[in-house]
Amino acid sequence: MIATVINAAAIILGSLIGLFIRRGIKDEYRKVVFTAAGLTSLTIGIQMALKTTHILAFALALMIGGLVGTMLDVEGGIERFGERLKKRFASKSEGAFATGFLNGSVLFCTGAMAILGSFQAGTEGNYSLIFTKSVLDGFVSIIFASAMGIGVAFSALSVFVYQGTLTLLSGYIKPYVSDLMLAELTATGGALIIMIGLGLLEIKSFKPGNFLPAILVIVVLVLVMPILSFL
């Protein structure tokens, strides 16, 4: 769990630096920061999305996951949780707390590094991949917190729970996670990060939280691919 703790701490530290940069920044410069955060998200998301080798499964996962998430109002639930955190720990003037919390959680928890790093830490005691991810997350959190505020720092809680759970259960889960599943999970997560980037750039507004069930759907689709070969 030490690697996960360090990863969460790196996000908090990066966010604090981002908040310091953000303090007193003029609106014209804030727009530049949002643009940087948006372009960073798009770049990361596109790199991840291109990992898919089964475009039909990828499309079905997003469609089914988005429908399920919309029906369950996943994003609304996350936003309400974020608002509770805001009331307890943050200033009332922090307007975009829930957005920062949600977007940071999606960005830092999706991708192969989170999964593989947690497995290596749990089964081999090898923390190198999570340490690398910690450095990357720390720098990205500076940009995100500069744009979206302290909610990004609280996404460290999501990272701690998610990666901590994977680390503790790695011995049971790892045998079922193939290279194909990692690639498709990464690609699906990349699509969600692209949504975040387009929103930050004010090109198109999405509710990426409602597409989170797509992560579970793609896992199921990969598992049934030996039976449903057309996927």
N, C-alpha and C positions, 0 to 999 in steps of 0.2 A: 504493500500500500504506500510505501514511502515515495515511489515514483509518481503516483497519482497526487499525493499531497504536494509534491514539488510542482507538478503541472498546474494544479489549482492556484498555488501561490504565485506562479509566474503570470497567470492571467490577472490576478489581483494587483500585482506590482505593475504590470503593464497598463492596466486600467487606471491606476492612481497617477501614473505619469501622464496618461492621456487626459485625465481630468485636470491636471495642473496646466497642461498646454491649452486646454479648452477655456480655462478661467479668463474672463475678460477679453476673449477673442472677438474681433469685430465680425459683423454678419457677412461681409464680403469674403473674409478669410474662412469663416465657418463653411461657406458654400464650397470652398476649395477642399476642405477636410472631408465633407460629405462625398464629393466627387472622388477623392482618393480612396475612401472606404468602399464606395460603389465599384470602382474599377478593380480594386483588390479582390472584392467578392466575386466579380465576374471572372477574373483571371483564374482564381482558385476553383470556382465552380465549373468552368469550361474544361480545365485540366482534368478534373475528377469525372465529369460527365462523359468524356471521351474514352473512359476505361471500359464502357459497355461493349460487349460483343454479341448481345442478344437484344436488339432494339425492340422487338415485339414485347418481350418480358418487361423491359424498361418502360415502355409506353403503358402497358397494362398495369404495372405497379403504380405509376403516377396517377392513372385514371381511377383505378379502384381505391387506392389509398386516399386520393383527394376527395372522392365521393364519401367514403367512410368518415374521414376527418371532418368534412363539412357537416355531415349528419350529426356527428358527436360534438361538434363545435370545439375541437381540440385547441385551436388557437385562442378561443375565448376563455377556455379553462386555464391555459397557460398565462394569459394576460391577467386573469383574476388572481392567480397565484402571485404573479409579479407585483400586482397592486398591493397585495397583503404584505409582501416583503417591503415594498416602498413605504407603506404606512408605519411599519415597525422600525425600519432601519435608515430610511432616506428622507431627505428634505421634501417638503410638499411642493417645492418649486421645480422638482425634478420631473419634467413633463413626459419624457420618452422612456421612463424606467422600464416598463414592460416590453417595449420594442427592443431595447438594448439587451435585456435579459433573454428574450426569445431568440433574437438573431445571433447573439453570442453563443447560446446553447447549441443552436443548429450548427453553426460554423465549427465550434471546437469539439463537438461530439461525433460528427459524421466523418467518414474517411477511414481508410485502412490503417493509418498510423495509430489511431485510438484503439482499434481492435487488436492488431498485431502486437502493438506495444504492451497492451494489458496482458495478452497471452504470454508474451516473453517474460514479463515481470512475474506473473503468477506461476508459471511452470518451470522456468529456467533461472529465475532470479536475475535476469538480464534487463537492466533498466535503460540501456543506451537509446532505444527507439523513443521511449517516453521522454527521456531527457532532451532529445532532439526536437520532439514535438513541443515540449515546454518552451524552448527558445523561440520557435516559430510562433506559437500561440501568444507568447509574451509581447513580441513585436507587433503582431496583428492587433492585439487588444489595445495597444497604444492608439492605433488609428481608429479602431471602432469606438473606444471610450471617448476620444476626442470628438467624434461625430454624434454619438448617441447617449453619452452620459454614464452614470454609475451603474445602471442596470447591467452593463457588460461585465462589470466586476462580479456581480452575483451569479453570472453564468458559470463561475468557478464551482458553484454548488452542484450544478448539473454534471460538470466534468467529474467531480469527486464521486458522485453517486454512480454515474454511468461506468466510468473506467474502474472504479473501485469494485463494483459488482462483477464486471468482466474479469478482473484480476482474481477475485476470490473464487469465481466459478470456472476459471479458465481450464482446469483439468477436466471438467465435464463437458464444456462447450467446444473446446478446440478441435476434437476429432471430427466434428460435424461441419466445420468451417473450411471449405475448399478455396483454392485460388479463384475459381469462378465466382463463388459467393462473395468473396472480398471485392472482386472487381465490380460486380453488379451493385453491391451495397455502396461502394465508393461512388459509382456513377449516379445512383439514385440520390445520394446525399448531395452530389454536385448540382443536380437540378434544383434542389431546394436553395442552395447557396446562390445560384444564378438568379432565382427569384428575389433574394435579399438584395443582390447587386442592382437589379433593375429598379427595385423600389427606392434604394438610396440615390440612384441617378435620376429619379422622378420620371422614368420612362414608362413604367407600368407598375401599378400597385397590386401585390398579391398577398395572400395569407399563407405563408410557408408552413406555419404551424399545423394547418389543416391537411397538409400533405405528409406529415410525419408518419402516419400509418403505412405509407408506401414502403418504408424501410422494412416493416414486418411482411408486407405483401411480397416484396422481391425475395425475401428469404424463403417463403413458401414456394414461390414459382421456381426458384433454383432447385429446391429439393425435389420438385415433381418433374423437372426437365427430363430425367431418364425415362419417364412414362409418357410425357407429352413432348415428343421430340420436336414438334413444330415451333416451340418456344425458342 
